[in-house]
């Protein structure tokens, strides 16, 4: 085994021991999607988001603590113009399934430059919905050229 391969193997084993998922090694160098980078891309899109944890799962009445929830929508942004709502769970961006902040970051990184894409969100039924259950909503996003 060459010294370079030995170094890669050592990094992989150290990362796995630290609890990193295998997907963290699927990308290299600058291509790694961190939570901070994903949050910055989400803000560029026009939303403040976070991971769905047990507390949020209970508040929203979800069956699983997974996904990305919208905490705030920034006015006059692509997300605002597309009708994204607070408390929505982002399920897809341009056909790419979203389960984590990293998924959202990678999808937005590819979608934002295209200036036209879709976002699917799950919105739970609220007290003002008069018995109508929540469901999947599709939003068509247009990013204004600068």
C-alpha positions as CSV (number, residue, x, y, z in Angstrom):
1,X,0.0,0.0,0.0
2,X,1.4,3.4,-0.9
3,X,1.8,6.1,1.7
4,X,-1.0,8.2,0.0
5,X,-3.5,5.3,0.2
6,X,-2.4,4.6,3.7
7,X,-3.2,8.2,4.6
8,X,-6.6,8.0,3.0
9,X,-7.4,4.8,4.8
10,X,-6.2,6.3,8.2
11,X,-8.5,9.3,7.6
12,X,-11.4,7.1,6.7
13,X,-11.0,5.0,9.8
14,X,-10.6,8.0,12.0
15,X,-13.7,9.6,10.6
16,X,-15.7,6.5,11.0
17,X,-14.5,6.1,14.6
18,X,-15.6,9.8,15.2
19,X,-19.1,9.0,14.0
20,X,-18.9,10.5,10.5
21,X,-21.0,8.9,7.9
22,X,-19.6,7.3,4.8
23,X,-21.2,10.0,2.7
24,X,-18.8,12.5,4.3
25,X,-16.0,10.8,2.3
26,X,-17.9,10.7,-1.0
27,X,-16.9,14.3,-1.7
28,X,-13.5,15.8,-1.7
29,X,-11.9,19.0,-0.4
30,X,-14.0,22.1,-1.1
31,X,-16.9,20.0,-2.3
32,X,-17.9,18.8,1.2
33,X,-21.2,20.3,2.2
34,X,-21.0,21.4,5.8
35,X,-24.1,22.5,7.9
36,X,-22.8,26.0,7.9
37,X,-22.5,26.1,4.1
38,X,-26.0,24.6,3.8
39,X,-27.4,27.2,6.1
40,X,-25.8,30.0,4.1
41,X,-27.3,28.6,0.8
42,X,-30.7,28.3,2.5
43,X,-30.4,31.9,3.6
44,X,-29.5,32.9,0.0
45,X,-32.6,31.1,-1.1
46,X,-34.6,33.0,1.6
47,X,-35.2,30.6,4.5
48,X,-33.8,30.0,7.9
49,X,-33.9,26.2,8.5
50,X,-32.9,23.6,11.0
51,X,-32.9,19.8,11.5
52,X,-36.1,18.2,12.6
53,X,-35.4,16.9,16.1
54,X,-37.6,15.2,18.7
55,X,-39.0,18.4,20.0
56,X,-39.9,19.8,16.6
57,X,-41.3,16.4,15.6
58,X,-43.7,16.6,18.6
59,X,-44.7,20.2,18.0
60,X,-45.5,19.6,14.3
61,X,-47.1,16.2,15.0
62,X,-44.7,14.3,12.7
63,X,-44.2,10.6,12.8
64,X,-40.4,10.8,12.4
65,X,-37.7,13.2,13.6
66,X,-36.0,13.6,10.2
67,X,-35.7,16.3,7.6
68,X,-35.3,20.0,7.4
69,X,-37.9,22.5,8.8
70,X,-38.4,26.1,7.9
71,X,-38.1,28.4,10.9
72,X,-38.4,31.7,9.1
73,X,-38.9,33.0,5.5
74,X,-37.0,36.1,4.6
75,X,-39.1,38.7,2.8
76,X,-38.7,39.5,-0.9
77,X,-36.5,36.4,-1.6
78,X,-37.1,33.5,-4.0
79,X,-38.5,31.4,-1.1
80,X,-40.9,34.2,-0.1
81,X,-42.1,34.7,-3.7
82,X,-42.5,31.0,-4.2
83,X,-44.8,30.8,-1.1
84,X,-42.6,28.7,1.2
85,X,-44.2,28.8,4.7
86,X,-42.8,28.7,8.2
87,X,-43.1,25.2,9.8
88,X,-42.9,23.6,6.4
89,X,-40.7,20.5,6.0
90,X,-38.6,20.7,2.8
91,X,-38.9,17.3,1.1
92,X,-37.5,18.0,-2.4
93,X,-35.5,20.6,-4.3
94,X,-35.7,20.2,-8.1
95,X,-36.5,16.5,-7.7
96,X,-33.7,15.8,-5.2
97,X,-34.9,14.2,-2.0
98,X,-34.1,16.2,1.1
99,X,-33.4,14.4,4.4
100,X,-30.6,16.4,6.0
101,X,-29.1,19.9,5.9
102,X,-26.3,18.6,3.7
103,X,-28.9,17.3,1.2
104,X,-30.6,20.7,1.2
105,X,-27.2,22.5,0.7
106,X,-26.2,20.2,-2.2
107,X,-29.6,20.6,-3.9
108,X,-29.6,24.4,-3.5
109,X,-26.0,24.7,-4.7
110,X,-27.1,23.1,-8.0
111,X,-30.6,24.6,-8.2
112,X,-29.9,28.3,-7.4
113,X,-27.7,29.0,-10.5
114,X,-30.4,27.6,-12.8
115,X,-32.8,30.4,-11.7
116,X,-35.9,28.2,-12.1
117,X,-36.6,25.1,-10.0
118,X,-39.2,23.5,-7.8
119,X,-39.4,22.9,-4.1
120,X,-41.7,20.4,-2.5
121,X,-42.7,21.0,1.1
122,X,-44.8,19.1,3.6
123,X,-47.0,21.4,5.7
124,X,-48.9,20.1,8.7
125,X,-52.5,21.0,9.3
126,X,-52.9,24.1,11.5
127,X,-55.7,25.2,13.8
128,X,-56.9,27.7,11.1
129,X,-57.2,24.9,8.4
130,X,-60.7,24.0,9.6
131,X,-60.3,20.2,9.4
132,X,-58.2,20.1,6.3
133,X,-55.2,17.9,6.7
134,X,-51.7,18.9,5.8
135,X,-50.0,17.7,2.7
136,X,-47.3,18.0,0.1
137,X,-47.1,21.3,-1.7
138,X,-45.1,22.2,-4.8
139,X,-43.6,25.6,-5.1
140,X,-42.1,27.0,-8.4
141,X,-39.1,29.2,-7.7
142,X,-37.8,31.9,-10.0
143,X,-34.5,33.5,-9.0
144,X,-34.2,37.1,-10.4
145,X,-31.2,37.8,-12.5
146,X,-28.9,40.4,-11.0
